[in-house]
Amino acid sequence: MKFLASQMAFFLRHQSNRRNLRFVLRLALFLLLLIAAYSAAFHSLMAAEGRSFSPLTGLYWTLTVMSTLGFGDITFAGDAGRLFSLVVLLSGVLFFMLVLPFTFIRFVFAPWLEAKASAMTPRELPAGVSGHLVVVGTDVIALSIVERCQKYAIPHVLLVEEEALAIELFDAGCRVVLGPLDAAQSYRAVRAGEASLVLALHDDLKNTNIAATLREVSSTVPLAASINLSESADILALAGCTHVIHFARKLGEGLARRVFNAGLESNIIGRFEGLCIAESPARHTPFVGKCLAESGFRSRFGLNVAGILRGNHYLAAGPDSILQVGDVILLAGSEDRLRSYDAAVAFESDLDMPPVLILGGGRVGTAVAETLKGRSIPFRLVEQNPALIPEKNGGEYILGNAARIDVLVRAGIEQTHTVVVTTHNDDLNIYLTIYCRKLRPDIQIISRATRDRNVASLYNAGANLVMSHASLAADIITNLLIPGRVFMLTEGCNIFRLSAPPPSLVGIPLRKSRIREDTDCTLIAVRNGSELRVPPDPDAVIRAEDEFLLIGAAEAEKAFMEKYC
């Protein structure tokens, strides 16, 4: 009874629910008056036929006829009474079978269910909660970050202001608190002052409001905010943001780093202090057709082969792995070692490097173009919105629809060696990837995915490499919370850090650890104090104070955690 009373009290807090309830009560009162009128008319018509019944019998007859039960034990003998019976029957059908049920469901039952669900959605976190991530946002990036937090057991909560969405997320198993984003009380309710990080993932204006509101609650809690426009960075910093992150620019820079130079120089795609991770194409190198044991990457260049990207698959690199023409080699080592490798294997091209083709001139496409320009790699960017074409255009920007063959030919599809697909619409990206693959089966196609679920479709469409906007953002935030914990090389393939080796491996040489054989993860570096061993000595004994850097596909990382952690 106490629970029911609290539910009713919460239901009646909303003015619309009180208004609906008054309407239903007025309808019920009208129905009661109609039943009383019918009962009175029943007695009058029966008296005209010379018969008399008690008041209870009159009510009994009215209800049996209106509800269509019609037992037939009391009937009129004359036509006037039978006509009255038809009126009572039809009005009963109208009210009992149509008006009353639908009115009750629409104005009472459905709002009560909504109020019940809303009452179950938390309004605050329990006292004592601390060290958690507060995510203020509900877009694909926010949900990807929540998924990553669940994977790495990072405590977190979503602050949501839309009641229906909060209920939906709560029912889906997310930790949610309902509250307005521009109210300081909402941030007190999520214990923002004790959080490890607050993350704002709305538009630039709303993020500024969130930052200003949060600073009413705490002046010290770290606050990260996403931005859509580079010009907003200074304003958000002034509003109190500790980190201002342009996710679209980060994605564009990441896509641009995957474009190979004409001389096949290795692309450094990640840095961990003195350790560099680079991609290098196997094509035109003397290692094609040879196994890694014969190629001598470790002995000749001091580099560790961290893995092989073959199409859309990451392969753990073993001594017997044979390199194929289309493979991309993942190399781990110092930058000096990588440049020595480039000098040894790169070839001089007699032809000028054809421009890279960028499809889409939004924030991501623009970032790709600027990054390529900084690397002195020529490009052609295709965009159909004239407002996104710079006024000073030396021919790098092509106005037109990338789905038209004449526009692609004008942009250089027949000469280019790489196409980067950057639109924010995954359906369009899949369409353009298929189109470019059919036109040029031999080129490198790099594509952006907005949603994680479309990554596999883009690979199936013919992309050589896909980077997910949501996954990249999740990596950035994960590294803010756990510095250096994870770095995404490509979708589904990560570098991850282990602060201490599994106890079962301590005291045995790396060569005998069977990490690669048992989990498909590759150990690329070992840190002990200030010493970073790249590549690690296979005969070195694993010590308890060692820190591991490993690379592997998502399944390999999971297998490693299940086996050793």
C-alpha positions in Angstrom: 0.0 0.0 0.0 2.9 2.4 0.8 4.4 1.7 -2.6 1.0 2.3 -4.4 0.5 5.5 -2.4 3.9 6.8 -3.5 3.3 5.9 -7.1 -0.1 7.7 -7.1 1.6 10.8 -5.4 4.2 10.9 -8.1 1.5 10.4 -10.8 -0.5 13.4 -9.4 2.6 15.7 -9.3 2.2 16.4 -13.1 -0.5 18.9 -13.9 -1.4 17.1 -17.2 -2.1 13.9 -15.2 -4.3 15.8 -12.8 -6.2 17.3 -15.7 -6.6 13.9 -17.4 -7.9 12.4 -14.1 -10.5 15.2 -13.8 -11.7 14.5 -17.3 -12.1 10.8 -16.6 -13.9 11.6 -13.3 -16.3 13.9 -15.2 -17.0 11.2 -17.7 -17.6 8.7 -15.0 -20.0 11.1 -13.3 -21.9 11.6 -16.6 -22.1 7.8 -16.9 -23.5 7.4 -13.4 -26.1 10.2 -14.1 -27.0 8.4 -17.4 -27.5 5.1 -15.5 -29.7 6.8 -12.9 -31.8 8.5 -15.7 -32.2 5.1 -17.5 -33.3 3.5 -14.2 -35.9 6.2 -13.6 -37.2 5.9 -17.2 -37.4 2.1 -16.7 -39.7 2.5 -13.8 -41.9 5.0 -15.6 -42.3 2.8 -18.7 -43.0 -0.3 -16.6 -45.7 1.7 -14.6 -47.3 2.6 -17.9 -47.6 -1.2 -18.6 -49.1 -1.7 -15.2 -46.0 -3.3 -13.6 -43.9 -2.2 -10.6 -40.3 -3.1 -9.6 -37.9 -2.2 -6.8 -35.2 0.5 -7.3 -32.5 -2.3 -7.2 -34.3 -4.2 -10.0 -34.3 -1.0 -12.1 -30.6 -0.6 -11.7 -30.1 -4.3 -12.4 -32.0 -4.1 -15.7 -30.2 -0.9 -16.8 -26.7 -2.4 -16.2 -27.5 -5.8 -17.8 -28.8 -4.1 -21.0 -26.0 -1.4 -21.2 -23.4 -4.1 -20.7 -25.1 -6.3 -23.4 -25.5 -9.2 -20.9 -29.3 -9.0 -21.4 -30.4 -11.9 -19.3 -34.0 -11.5 -20.6 -35.7 -12.1 -17.2 -37.2 -8.6 -17.3 -38.6 -7.3 -20.6 -41.0 -4.7 -21.9 -44.3 -5.8 -23.5 -45.0 -2.7 -25.6 -43.1 -1.0 -28.5 -42.3 2.1 -26.4 -40.4 0.0 -23.9 -38.6 -2.0 -26.6 -37.5 1.2 -28.3 -36.2 2.4 -25.0 -34.3 -0.9 -24.5 -32.6 -0.3 -27.9 -31.5 3.2 -26.9 -30.1 1.8 -23.6 -28.3 -1.0 -25.4 -26.7 1.2 -28.1 -25.6 3.8 -25.6 -24.2 1.0 -23.4 -22.2 -0.4 -26.3 -20.9 3.1 -27.0 -19.8 3.9 -23.4 -18.8 0.5 -22.0 -17.0 -0.9 -25.0 -15.6 2.2 -26.7 -15.5 5.5 -24.8 -14.8 4.3 -21.3 -12.0 1.7 -22.0 -10.1 3.9 -24.4 -10.5 7.0 -22.2 -9.2 5.1 -19.2 -6.2 3.7 -21.1 -5.3 7.0 -22.8 -5.8 9.3 -19.8 -5.2 7.2 -16.8 -3.5 3.8 -17.4 -0.8 4.9 -19.9 0.2 8.0 -18.0 0.3 6.0 -14.8 2.7 3.5 -16.4 4.9 6.3 -17.7 4.9 7.9 -14.2 5.7 4.5 -12.7 8.7 4.1 -15.1 9.8 7.6 -14.5 9.6 7.2 -10.7 11.9 4.2 -11.1 14.5 6.2 -13.1 17.2 7.4 -10.5 17.3 11.1 -9.7 20.7 10.9 -7.9 23.6 8.6 -7.2 24.0 7.0 -3.8 26.1 8.9 -1.3 29.7 8.0 -1.2 30.1 7.4 -4.9 33.4 8.8 -6.2 36.0 8.3 -8.9 33.4 7.8 -11.6 33.0 9.2 -15.1 29.9 11.5 -15.7 28.8 11.4 -19.3 26.6 14.3 -20.3 25.3 13.2 -23.7 23.4 10.4 -25.4 24.7 10.3 -29.0 26.6 7.4 -30.6 29.9 8.7 -29.1 28.4 8.7 -25.6 27.0 5.2 -25.9 30.3 3.9 -27.3 32.1 5.5 -24.3 29.6 3.8 -22.0 30.3 0.4 -23.7 34.0 1.0 -23.3 33.6 1.8 -19.6 31.7 -1.4 -19.1 34.5 -3.4 -20.9 37.2 -1.9 -18.6 35.1 -1.8 -15.5 35.3 2.0 -15.2 32.5 3.3 -13.0 30.3 5.7 -14.9 26.9 7.4 -15.1 24.9 9.1 -17.9 23.2 12.4 -17.1 20.1 12.7 -19.2 17.4 15.4 -19.3 14.8 13.8 -21.6 12.6 11.6 -19.5 11.6 9.1 -22.2 15.2 8.6 -23.3 16.3 8.2 -19.7 13.7 5.4 -19.2 14.8 3.7 -22.4 18.5 3.8 -21.4 17.7 2.7 -17.9 15.7 -0.3 -19.2 18.6 -1.2 -21.5 20.8 -1.5 -18.4 22.7 1.8 -18.5 23.4 3.6 -15.3 21.3 6.8 -15.7 20.4 9.8 -13.6 17.6 12.0 -14.8 17.9 15.8 -14.5 18.2 19.1 -16.4 21.6 19.8 -17.8 21.6 23.5 -16.9 20.8 23.0 -13.2 23.6 22.8 -10.6 21.5 20.3 -8.6 21.8 17.8 -11.4 25.6 17.8 -11.1 25.3 17.5 -7.3 22.9 14.5 -7.9 25.6 12.7 -10.0 28.3 13.5 -7.4 30.2 15.5 -10.0 32.5 17.0 -7.4 33.8 13.5 -6.6 34.0 12.3 -10.2 37.3 11.4 -12.0 36.0 13.2 -15.1 32.9 15.0 -16.4 32.4 14.7 -20.2 30.1 17.0 -22.1 29.1 15.7 -25.5 26.5 18.2 -26.8 26.9 21.1 -29.3 29.4 23.9 -28.5 26.8 26.3 -27.1 25.2 23.7 -24.8 28.7 22.4 -23.7 29.5 26.0 -22.7 26.4 26.1 -20.5 27.2 22.7 -19.0 30.8 23.9 -18.2 29.6 27.1 -16.5 26.9 25.2 -14.5 29.3 22.5 -13.4 31.8 25.1 -12.1 29.1 26.2 -9.7 29.4 22.8 -8.1 33.1 22.1 -8.4 36.0 24.3 -9.5 38.5 21.4 -9.6 36.9 18.4 -11.1 38.4 17.6 -14.6 36.0 18.5 -17.4 36.3 17.4 -21.0 34.1 18.8 -23.8 33.7 18.0 -27.5 33.6 20.8 -30.0 32.2 21.1 -33.5 34.1 24.3 -34.5 37.7 25.0 -33.8 36.8 28.6 -32.9 34.9 27.3 -29.8 38.0 25.9 -28.2 39.1 29.1 -26.4 35.5 29.9 -25.2 35.1 26.4 -23.7 38.5 26.7 -22.0 37.4 30.0 -20.5 34.2 28.4 -19.4 36.2 26.0 -17.3 37.0 23.0 -19.5 40.2 21.1 -18.7 40.2 19.3 -22.0 38.6 20.5 -25.3 38.5 17.8 -27.9 37.7 18.1 -31.6 36.8 14.5 -32.3 36.1 15.1 -36.0 39.6 16.7 -36.5 41.2 13.8 -34.6 39.4 11.4 -36.9 40.5 13.3 -40.0 44.1 13.3 -38.8 44.0 9.6 -38.2 42.6 8.9 -41.6 45.2 11.0 -43.2 48.0 9.2 -41.4 46.9 6.0 -43.1 47.7 7.4 -46.6 50.9 5.9 -48.0 53.6 8.0 -49.7 54.8 7.2 -53.1 58.1 5.9 -51.8 56.4 3.6 -49.3 57.7 5.3 -46.3 56.3 3.8 -43.1 53.5 5.8 -41.5 53.8 6.4 -37.8 50.3 6.0 -36.4 50.9 5.8 -32.7 53.5 6.9 -30.1 54.1 5.6 -26.6 57.0 7.7 -25.3 60.0 6.2 -27.1 58.0 3.6 -28.9 56.5 4.2 -32.3 54.0 2.1 -34.1 54.1 2.4 -37.9 52.3 0.9 -40.9 54.4 -0.1 -43.9 53.1 -1.7 -47.1 54.8 -5.0 -48.1 54.4 -4.2 -51.8 57.7 -3.5 -53.7 59.7 -4.7 -50.7 62.1 -7.7 -50.9 60.1 -9.4 -48.1 57.1 -10.4 -50.2 56.8 -14.2 -50.3 59.2 -14.7 -47.4 58.4 -15.6 -43.8 59.2 -13.2 -41.0 62.0 -15.4 -39.7 63.8 -15.0 -43.1 63.1 -11.3 -43.3 65.2 -10.4 -40.3 63.3 -7.3 -39.1 64.7 -7.7 -35.6 68.3 -8.5 -36.5 68.6 -6.1 -39.4 66.5 -3.2 -38.3 65.9 -3.6 -34.6 62.2 -3.6 -35.2 59.5 -5.9 -33.9 56.7 -7.0 -36.3 53.6 -6.3 -34.2 51.2 -7.9 -36.7 50.0 -7.9 -40.3 47.0 -6.2 -41.7 45.6 -8.3 -44.5 42.5 -6.7 -46.0 40.3 -6.0 -43.1 41.9 -8.7 -40.8 44.6 -8.3 -38.2 47.0 -11.3 -38.1 49.3 -12.0 -35.2 52.8 -12.2 -36.6 54.7 -15.4 -36.0 58.1 -16.5 -37.3 56.4 -18.6 -40.0 54.0 -15.8 -41.2 54.6 -15.3 -44.9 54.1 -11.7 -46.3 51.9 -11.2 -49.3 51.8 -8.4 -51.9 48.8 -6.6 -50.4 49.8 -6.9 -46.7 50.5 -3.9 -44.5 53.2 -4.6 -41.9 52.8 -3.2 -38.4 56.2 -2.3 -37.1 57.2 -1.3 -33.5 60.4 0.4 -32.6 62.1 3.8 -32.2 61.6 6.5 -34.8 65.3 6.3 -35.8 65.0 2.6 -36.5 61.9 3.1 -38.6 63.7 5.8 -40.7 66.6 3.4 -41.2 64.2 0.8 -42.4 62.6 3.3 -44.8 65.9 4.2 -46.2 66.7 0.5 -46.8 63.4 -0.6 -48.4 61.9 2.5 -50.0 62.1 3.0 -53.7 62.4 6.1 -55.8 59.4 6.7 -58.1 59.9 8.2 -61.5 56.3 9.5 -61.5 54.9 12.4 -59.5 52.6 11.3 -56.8 49.0 11.5 -58.0 46.6 13.5 -55.7 44.8 11.6 -53.0 41.0 11.8 -53.5 39.0 13.0 -50.6 35.2 12.5 -50.8 33.4 14.9 -48.5 34.4 18.4 -47.4 33.0 18.5 -43.9 35.0 18.7 -40.6 36.6 15.3 -41.1 37.3 15.8 -44.8 38.8 19.2 -44.1 41.0 17.8 -41.4 42.2 15.1 -43.8 43.1 17.7 -46.4 45.0 19.9 -43.9 47.0 16.9 -42.6 47.9 15.8 -46.1 48.9 19.3 -47.0 51.2 19.3 -43.9 52.8 16.1 -45.2 53.3 17.6 -48.7 50.9 15.0 -50.2 48.8 16.4 -53.0 45.0 15.9 -52.8 41.7 16.6 -54.5 38.6 17.1 -52.3 35.1 16.6 -53.7 32.3 18.5 -52.1 28.8 19.4 -53.4 28.1 22.2 -50.9 29.6 25.5 -52.3 29.7 26.9 -48.8 32.4 24.3 -47.9 34.7 25.2 -50.8 37.4 27.7 -49.8 37.5 31.0 -51.7 41.2 30.5 -52.3 41.2 27.3 -54.3 44.2 26.3 -56.3 42.4 23.4 -57.9 42.5 21.1 -54.8 38.7 21.5 -54.2 36.2 20.2 -56.7 32.6 21.3 -56.5 30.3 18.4 -57.4 28.5 15.2 -56.4 31.0 12.4 -55.7 28.4 9.9 -56.8 28.7 11.1 -60.4 31.4 9.5 -62.6 32.2 12.8 -64.5 33.0 14.5 -61.1 35.2 11.6 -60.0 37.1 11.6 -63.3 37.6 15.4 -63.1 38.9 14.9 -59.5 41.4 12.2 -60.7 39.8 8.8 -59.8 41.7 7.2 -62.8 45.1 8.3 -61.5 44.9 8.3 -57.7 46.3 5.6 -55.5 44.1 6.4 -52.5 40.5 7.5 -51.8 39.4 8.7 -48.4 35.7 8.6 -47.8 34.7 11.1 -45.0 31.0 11.9 -45.1 29.0 11.7 -41.9 26.4 9.4 -43.6 27.4 5.8 -43.3 24.9 4.8 -46.1 26.6 7.2 -48.4 30.1 6.0 -47.4 29.2 2.4 -48.2 27.7 3.6 -51.5 30.8 5.6 -52.4 33.2 2.8 -51.3 31.5 0.2 -53.6 31.5 2.7 -56.4 35.2 3.5 -56.1 36.1 -0.1 -55.7 34.3 -1.0 -58.9 36.0 1.8 -60.8 39.5 1.1 -59.4 40.0 -2.4 -57.9 43.7 -1.7 -57.3 43.6 1.4 -55.1 43.6 2.0 -51.3 40.2 3.0 -49.9 40.1 4.4 -46.4 36.7 5.2 -45.0 35.1 6.8 -42.0 32.3 5.1 -40.0 30.0 7.2 -37.8 28.4 4.1 -36.1 30.4 1.1 -35.0 27.8 -1.3 -36.4 28.6 -0.1 -40.0 32.3 -0.9 -39.8 31.8 -4.5 -41.1 29.6 -3.3 -43.9 32.2 -0.8 -45.1 34.9 -3.5 -45.1 32.5 -5.8 -47.1 31.9 -2.9 -49.5 35.7 -2.9 -50.3 37.4 -0.5 -47.9 41.0 -1.4 -47.0 40.7 0.4 -43.7 37.8 1.8 -41.6 38.0 4.1 -38.7 35.0 4.6 -36.4 34.2 8.1 -35.1 32.6 6.6 -32.0 35.4 4.2 -31.3 38.1 6.8 -31.7 36.3 9.1 -29.3 36.0 6.2 -26.8 39.7 5.6 -27.1 40.5 9.2 -26.4 38.3 9.3 -23.3 39.6 5.9 -22.1 43.1 7.3 -22.3 42.2 10.3 -20.2 40.8 8.0 -17.5 43.5 5.4 -17.8 46.5 7.0 -19.5 48.1 4.8 -22.2 45.6 1.9 -21.4 44.5 1.4 -25.0 45.1 2.8 -28.5 43.1 1.8 -31.5 45.2 1.0 -34.6 42.2 0.0 -36.7 38.7 -1.0 -35.9 38.9 -4.1 -33.8 42.7 -4.0 -33.3 44.2 -2.3 -30.3 47.4 -1.7 -28.4 46.8 -2.0 -24.7 49.0 -1.6 -21.7 49.3 -4.0 -18.7 50.8 -2.3 -15.6 52.1 -5.6 -14.3 52.6 -9.0 -15.9 50.4 -11.9 -14.9 51.8 -13.7 -11.9 51.9 -17.0 -13.8 54.4 -15.5 -16.2 56.8 -14.0 -13.7 60.2 -15.6 -13.7 60.1 -17.3 -17.1 61.8 -16.1 -20.3 59.6 -14.3 -22.9 60.4 -17.0 -25.4 58.7 -19.5 -23.2 55.7 -17.4 -22.3 53.5 -18.6 -25.2 51.6 -15.3 -25.1 51.2 -15.2 -28.9 50.5 -18.9 -29.3 47.8 -18.9 -26.6 46.1 -15.6 -27.1 47.2 -14.1 -30.5 48.5 -11.0 -28.7 52.0 -9.8 -29.5 54.2 -8.3 -26.9 55.8 -5.2 -28.6 57.6 -3.5 -25.7 58.5 -4.0 -22.0 59.1 -1.2 -19.6 61.0 -1.6 -16.4 61.4 1.7 -14.5 62.8 4.2 -17.0 64.0 1.5 -19.3 61.9 0.7 -22.4 63.0 -2.4 -24.2 62.0 -2.2 -27.9 61.8 -4.8 -29.2 61.9 -7.0 -26.0 64.6 -9.5 -25.7 63.0 -13.0 -26.2 65.5 -14.5 -23.7 64.8 -11.9 -21.0 63.2 -13.1 -17.9 59.8 -11.6 -17.0 60.0 -9.6 -13.8 57.1 -8.6 -11.5 57.8 -4.9 -11.9 57.7 -5.1 -15.8 55.0 -3.2 -17.7 53.8 -4.8 -20.9 52.6 -3.2 -24.2 50.7 -5.6 -26.3 48.9 -5.5 -29.6 46.0 -7.7 -30.7 42.5 -7.9 -32.1 39.6 -7.4 -29.8 39.1 -11.2 -29.5 42.8 -11.6 -28.7 42.7 -9.0 -26.0 39.7 -10.7 -24.5 41.5 -14.0 -24.6 44.5 -12.5 -22.9 42.4 -11.0 -20.1 40.5 -14.2 -19.6 43.6 -16.4 -19.4 45.9 -14.2 -17.3 43.8 -11.5 -15.5 
